[in-house]
Amino acid sequence: MRALIPILALSCVAGAAQAQDYRALTQANDAERVAAEAAARQRDIALTNELSALQARAQSEQHLSDLAALRARPTLPSVVLDPNAPPPVIDTSKLAAIPDATLADSNAKVRAAADNRK
């Protein structure tokens, strides 16, 4: 009798599986596939949202550190001059030279144009 109970239980389960029609099995498989796709889509959306939040946080931290760097005053190097050093020598031949006549002519033209207002 004890040996018949497990055999009887297995035969009932096998009979129930055989009793399902093909249409119900297909609908169940389709529903499972749709649910899996929806779950995958939700995971994708959650990951995308998390990635966007992380990118926004990283950009905010970068902008804040840029602002902090702009607020910091640079340290100017201190130049120690020797009080006994001779003054620097400037070679004036290498400086730009404009003849006085050219400067006077340019000045006269500018004044004439300024006086010719309507």
Secondary structure as UniProt FT lines:
FT   TURN            2..3
FT   HELIX           4..19
FT   HELIX           22..71
FT   TURN            83..84
FT   HELIX           92..94
FT   HELIX           100..115
//
